[in-house]
Amino acid sequence: MNMEARIRGIGMTSHRTRLRLIDRLRSSGIRDENVLQAMLDVPRHCFVDEALASRSYEDCALPIGEGQTISQPYVVALMSELVVNSGFLGAPVNKVLEIGTGSGYQAAVLAELVPEVYTLERIRSLSRKAIRAFGDLRIRNIKSRYADGFDGWSDQGPFDAIIVTAAMEEIPDTLLSQVRDGGVLIGPVGAQNIGQTLSVVRCFDEKPPQIRRVADVKFVPFLRGCG
């Protein structure tokens, strides 16, 4: 199957199958129509191994190798909705940093919604796969880098939003310092053996951050270093 046909999909990866997922997301509480359209437009099956393609539009996480997973569509949609609606005092969200590229799917969805997406991945093989997927899909507004996510991407900051796709026991100050005044950091917080909460941390230059807890989630741990 050539790339154009693969992107278009057939059977369990067809447009009709994707529409059924969108209906499930809407019934689960995702309301932003731009987010729902992005979830429809981005072919999730292009971010998983072909052996798992038929399961791409089930609302569940799937393995992508190296002990990592592609998040379930509901979580991707929810985090994307939190990002695009996070503008402070009506300001637009133009520049987002993702920590933990993984398969590249979350970054690809964000790229449909904001002008500039930056994404970091600490596992070289996953970073390479994601970059290849971005190229296959001709996504031009994602800048990707193989690096330790704890350090962020300071020379490209500050960011309107930072999204973290792994569970933080504590939020690194290095990331908070790269969020624009009034911007947000969004990600799961909590230890693996206690429980994790998807949280929105509103950052300010002159006062303490404000934390809003959104939902209980389960993510792989946020690890230091590169592999």
N, C-alpha and C positions, 0 to 999 in steps of 0.2 A: 504494500500500500504506500503510495507516495505521500509526502508531507501534507499537501493540500487536502487530500482525502482523509488522512488521519485527523487533521484538525476539524474537519467538517463532522466526522463521526458517523457511525452506522449502528443500528440495533441498540444495544445498551449504552452506547455513547452518542446517540442521535439527539437532534434538537428536541424531539418529543420527550425523550428521557430527561433531558435537562430541564424542560418546562415543569415536569412533575416535581423535580427537586425544588424549583422556585416556589411552587405551590406549598410544599412542606415548610420551606423557610418562612413564607408569609404567615402560614397558620401557626408557626412557632414564635411569632412576635417580631420578625424583621419587618420594619415599616418603610425604610428609606427606599424609594423606587430606583434611585440611581445605583444603590448598592445591589438591589435585586437584579437590575439589568447587567451590572458588571459580573455578578455570579453566573448569569445566563451566558454572557459573551465569552468568558474565559474558559477554555476547554480543560477542565480538571484532569481528564484522562491523558492529557499530554504531559502531566507532571508526575505520573506514576508509571511503573513498569508495565509493559504491554500485557503481561500475565494477569495483572490486576485491573486492567482497563474496564472490564465489564462491571466492576464494583465502584467505579469512580463517582457515580452519582447517588450512591447510598450515603446517608447522613452519618458517616462514621469515619474515624481515623484509619489510615492505612499505612503499612510499613513502607519506607523508602530506602532502607539499608542503613548501615552504620548505627543500628540501634535507635534510629529516629523515625518519626512519623509525619505524614501530611495531616494537618488538623482536620477535624470533621467540618463539613461545609457550614453548619450553623455557627460554629465558633469563629470561622473566618469571616462570615457575614456580620456577626455581632461585633467583632473587633474593628472591622472596616466601618461599620455604622458609627461606632464610638469615635473613630478617627475623624470622619468627615463632618460629624456634628460637634466637634470639639473647639471650633473657632471661638476665641475670646472676644466678647462684646461685639459679635457680628463679623469679626475678621475672618477672611477666608483661610483655609488650610491649603498651603501651597507646597510645603516641603516636609517630607516624612522620612524618618530613619527607621528601618526595621533591623532588629537584632535577632539573628537566627533565620537565614534565608531558607534553609531546609530544601524542599523541593522547588521553591520559587513561586508556589501558587499564591500565597498571601500577597507577595510583592506584586504579582501580575494583576491581582484584583485591585490593589491600591493604585496601580498605574492607570487603571481605567477611571479613577476618581480624583486624583490629585496630579498636578503638573510634574512634580519631581519626587522620585522615590530613590532612596539610598538603602542598600541592604548589605549586611555583613554576615558571613558564615565562617565558623571556626573549623569545619571539616572540609578539606580540600576537594575530595571527590564529589561531595554534594554541591559545593560552590561551582565546580566545573559543569555538572549536570544542569544546574539552574541556569547558568549563563548560556548553555547550549539551547535550553528551552526558550529563553527570552529571544534568542536569535531566530529560532525556528518560527516563532510567533510574531516576529518583527516588532517587538516592543522596544521602543527607542528612548523612553523616559525613565529607565531604571539604570542606576549606576551600582555595580556589584563589586564586592571586594572580599578576598579571603583574609580574615583577621579575627583577632580576639574581640568578641563583642563587649567585654567589660570596659574596654577603652573607648568605645563609641567611634565616632568619626569627626573629631574636633575641628579639623580644618575645613569641613563642609557645613558646620553648624553656624548659628543655632538653628534648631528645627522647630517647626510648628507642633509636631508631634513625634514621639518616639514610641514604637510598638515593639514589645519584647515577646518572643514566641517560645520562651522557656521559663520555668518557674524559678523565681528569685526568692531566696530566703530573706535577703535584705536587698533593697534597691541600691545599686552602686551610685555614689556621689558623682562619679565621672559622667554618668548618663544624665542625672538631674541637671548638672551644670551645662549640658548641651541643649536643654530645652529653652525655647524663647520665653521671655516674660509673658505669663498668661497662657503658655502652651501646656501640653499634657504629655505624660508618660503613661502608656497603657500596657498592662501585662499581668500575668498571674503572680501572686505573692503568697509564699508559704512553703513550709518544709514538706518533703515527699511523704513522710510518715504521719503528718498531722492533718494536712488538707490545704488546698490552694484556693485563693479567691481572685477572680479577675477584677483588677482595680484600676481606677482612673485617678492619676495623681496630677492635680493642677499645680503648676510651678509658678512662683513669683520671685522677682528679684529682691523685694523689700519685706517679704513676710513669709511665714512658714507655708509649705505646700498643703493643699487640701486633698484629702483622700476620699474617694467614693468607691464603695465596694459594690460590684455588679452581679456576680454569679459565682457559684462554686464550679471549679474546673479541674482538669487533670492534665498536666503538661510534663514533658521530660524536664530534668533539672537544668538550670543555667550553670554551665561549667566554664572555668577559666582555661586559657591556653588554646593552642591550635593543634589539630590532629591530621 
